[in-house]
Amino acid sequence: MLSKSLKEIVRSVKEKRVLHSEKLIETTHWLYNLEFLAVRVMMFAIGVHHLYVYTMKTVFGV
């Protein structure tokens, strides 16, 4: 979906056509959702890392 939208935007710019605002809005929403997902994955990874460090320090005394 994103690649189709980006290809259409690039083609429109090359051909000097007017961009459809719906496609720009759709692409913007998709990129926002992708950014939100990436932040959620990083927060999950940080949480798992902190849980691992806490477990190692409390259980094994490392």
Protein Blocks (a to p, Z undefined) as FASTA:
>chain_A
ZZmmmmmmmmmmmnopacdfklmmmmmmmmmmmmmmmmmmmmmmmmmmmmmmmmmmmmno
ZZ
